[in-house]
Amino acid sequence: MKIKDIPKFNRPGFKLTRKGVNTLDDAELLSIIFGVGGKGESALELSNKLLKKYNFNKLEELSIKDLAKECKWNYNKALQILSLIEICKRYNKFVNNGFTKNIKSAEDVFNIYSYKFINEKKENFIALCLDSKNNIIKEEPVSIGILDSSLVHPREVFKPAIKESAYAIILIHNHPSGDPTPSKQDIEVTRNLMKSGETLNIPVLDHVIIGKNSYFSFKERAD
């Protein structure tokens, strides 16, 4: 539907002003970023077409050339989209990884870190160092690649925790397949690191495996 065919009071800009930004759907928000459409289609039509075909997370995977092609060779629109996605990523990093977040559950870990792995093709293993109130004081990348007990050595995991005088740690890693079910290696690594944490008096509170839209928590499963 073209903007001119929408009643003025219900167009994205007026709707945002009258009812608030949270009342707009994804296409309406993107159409405001675009401002105007191009080559026979409105900004709203272009937004609906793009999001129906790719959604936001898939748009990032396109090259500038391919994205411009989807916008009828409008490179400015392609640049607007990629800039918007990058702003969102930086905002998420600023808000979620300012190391002031309090971790109360595995769900908190998933909500804070799942965005990091949206387009990640490899497994990433991260150790979160926490203070006595479960605030994040340090985020330490440990390994990239298939999780293996020979690669994830307790020394590499607990070294930053000792340096930061951490009260406890939480382990995180992703499964690019989207299925967070732990493998035998995941279970072995978790068991070894929990034993090391007991020895060092720096407990491993949980190991959270992040999938596409879900997670697995060793603590929750144990409870």
C-alpha positions in Angstrom: 0.0 0.0 0.0 1.3 3.4 -1.0 1.7 6.1 1.7 -0.8 8.3 -0.1 -3.4 5.6 0.1 -3.1 5.4 3.9 -5.2 8.0 5.9 -2.9 10.8 7.0 -3.6 10.1 10.7 -2.5 6.5 10.4 0.7 7.0 8.4 3.9 5.9 10.1 5.2 9.3 11.0 1.9 10.6 12.4 1.3 7.2 14.1 4.6 7.5 15.9 3.9 11.1 17.0 0.4 10.3 18.2 0.8 6.8 19.7 4.6 6.4 20.4 7.4 4.6 18.6 6.6 1.2 20.1 3.2 1.0 18.3 4.9 0.8 14.9 5.7 -2.5 13.3 9.1 -3.3 11.7 8.1 -2.2 8.2 6.7 1.1 9.5 9.9 1.8 11.4 12.1 1.0 8.4 10.0 3.2 6.2 10.6 6.2 8.5 14.4 5.5 8.1 14.0 5.5 4.4 11.9 8.6 4.3 10.9 8.2 0.7 10.7 5.1 -1.6 11.9 5.0 -5.2 11.2 3.8 -8.7 7.5 3.2 -8.4 7.2 2.0 -4.8 6.7 3.9 -1.5 9.1 3.6 1.4 6.5 1.4 3.2 6.1 -0.9 0.2 9.9 -1.3 -0.1 10.2 -2.0 3.7 7.4 -4.6 3.6 9.0 -6.3 0.6 12.5 -6.4 2.1 11.4 -7.6 5.5 9.0 -10.3 4.1 11.9 -11.7 2.1 14.8 -11.4 4.5 13.9 -10.0 7.9 16.4 -7.8 9.7 18.9 -10.5 10.5 19.1 -11.8 6.9 19.5 -8.3 5.4 22.9 -8.0 7.2 24.2 -11.0 5.3 23.7 -9.4 1.9 26.5 -7.5 0.2 26.0 -3.8 -0.5 25.6 -4.6 -4.2 22.9 -7.3 -3.5 21.1 -5.1 -1.1 21.1 -2.2 -3.6 19.7 -4.6 -6.2 16.8 -5.5 -3.8 16.2 -1.8 -3.5 16.0 -1.4 -7.3 19.7 -0.3 -7.5 19.3 2.4 -4.9 22.6 2.4 -3.1 21.5 5.1 -0.7 18.8 2.7 0.6 21.3 -0.1 1.0 23.6 2.2 3.0 20.8 3.3 5.2 19.9 -0.3 6.0 23.4 -1.4 6.8 24.0 1.8 8.9 20.8 1.1 10.8 21.8 -2.5 11.6 25.3 -1.4 12.7 23.7 1.3 15.0 21.5 -1.4 16.6 24.4 -3.7 17.1 26.5 -0.9 18.8 23.5 0.1 20.9 23.1 -3.5 22.1 26.7 -3.7 22.9 26.7 -0.5 24.8 23.6 -1.3 26.8 24.1 -5.0 27.3 27.9 -5.3 27.6 28.7 -2.3 29.8 29.5 -4.8 32.5 26.8 -3.4 34.8 24.3 -6.1 34.1 23.2 -8.3 36.9 22.8 -12.0 36.0 20.0 -13.6 37.9 19.2 -16.5 35.6 20.2 -18.4 32.4 17.5 -16.4 30.6 19.3 -13.2 31.5 22.5 -14.6 29.8 20.5 -15.6 26.7 18.8 -12.2 26.5 22.1 -10.3 26.8 24.3 -12.4 24.6 22.1 -14.1 22.0 22.5 -11.2 19.6 26.2 -11.8 19.4 25.8 -15.1 17.7 23.0 -14.4 15.3 25.2 -14.8 12.2 28.1 -16.6 13.9 29.3 -19.7 11.9 31.7 -21.0 14.5 31.3 -22.0 18.2 32.6 -19.3 20.5 33.3 -20.0 24.2 33.2 -17.2 26.6 33.7 -16.9 30.4 31.9 -14.2 32.4 33.5 -13.1 35.5 31.1 -12.0 38.2 31.3 -10.1 41.5 29.5 -11.2 44.7 26.3 -9.6 43.5 26.4 -11.4 40.1 27.3 -8.3 38.1 29.5 -8.8 35.1 33.0 -7.4 35.7 34.8 -9.1 32.8 33.9 -10.9 29.6 36.7 -13.2 28.4 36.8 -15.0 25.0 38.4 -18.4 25.6 38.2 -20.2 22.3 36.7 -20.2 18.8 35.8 -23.5 17.1 34.5 -26.9 18.1 34.4 -27.1 21.8 37.1 -29.5 23.0 38.5 -30.2 26.4 42.0 -30.0 25.1 41.4 -26.4 23.9 39.3 -25.1 26.8 41.9 -25.5 29.6 41.0 -24.4 33.1 44.1 -22.2 33.1 42.7 -20.1 30.3 39.2 -20.0 31.8 40.1 -19.1 35.3 43.2 -16.8 34.7 41.0 -13.7 34.1 38.7 -14.7 37.0 41.7 -14.8 39.4 43.1 -11.5 38.0 39.8 -9.7 38.4 39.2 -11.3 41.9 35.9 -12.7 40.6 33.5 -14.3 43.0 32.2 -16.7 40.4 32.0 -17.4 36.7 29.4 -18.3 34.1 30.3 -20.2 30.9 28.7 -19.4 27.6 29.0 -20.8 24.2 26.9 -21.0 21.0 25.8 -23.7 18.7 25.7 -22.4 15.1 23.3 -25.2 14.2 20.7 -23.5 16.3 20.1 -26.5 18.5 21.4 -25.8 22.1 21.4 -29.5 23.1 24.8 -30.2 24.7 27.2 -32.7 23.1 29.3 -35.2 25.0 32.2 -32.8 24.7 30.1 -30.0 26.1 29.2 -32.1 29.1 32.8 -33.2 29.6 34.2 -29.6 29.4 31.5 -28.4 31.8 32.2 -31.2 34.4 36.0 -30.5 34.3 35.6 -26.8 34.7 33.1 -27.1 37.5 35.6 -29.3 39.4 38.4 -26.8 38.8 36.1 -24.0 40.1 35.5 -26.0 43.3 39.3 -26.4 43.7 40.0 -22.7 43.1 37.0 -21.6 45.2 35.6 -19.7 42.1 32.4 -21.6 41.4 31.0 -22.1 37.9 27.4 -21.0 38.5 26.2 -22.2 35.1 27.1 -23.1 31.5 24.6 -21.7 29.1 24.5 -22.9 25.5 22.9 -20.5 23.1 20.9 -21.7 20.1 18.9 -19.8 17.5 15.8 -19.0 19.6 16.5 -21.0 22.7 19.1 -22.0 25.2 20.3 -24.9 27.4 21.3 -24.3 31.0 23.3 -26.9 32.9 22.2 -25.4 36.2 18.5 -25.4 35.3 18.7 -29.0 34.1 20.5 -30.1 37.3 17.8 -28.4 39.4 
